[in-house]
Amino acid sequence: MGVTKTQIFNTNQNELATIFKVLSNPARIAILQYISTQEACICNDIVDEIGLAQPTISQHLKELKSIDLITGEIEGKRVCYCINLKKWKKIQDLLNSFFDKTKFNCC
């Protein structure tokens, strides 16, 4: 979507579209599922778990961080990632609002 076209949509619509775009990759879903089950997570652990190359995992982590869905803390040469619970809750609220307003009818 062109930059100029986003202005005709409201904030929630644009935010949901961005979130869906980031979450549209199954590797990112797998990464989120893995991180959400860990107390703390280090990038190399994700590489071992998911089975993709480290640079690929790093790119996926960058995309997840771009929407503030995960946070990372530097520990020496490693970065520990975790789910940003505040953003996670906001996404849940946006989705619930979207689906709660949906009227189901058939043609």
Buried (B, 14 or more C-beta within 10 A) or exposed (E): EEEEEEEEEEEEEBBBEBBEEBBEBEBBEBBBEBBEEBEEBBBEBBBEBBEBEEEEBBBBBEBBBEBEBBBBEEEEEBBBBBBBEEBBEBBEEBEEEEEEEEEEEEE
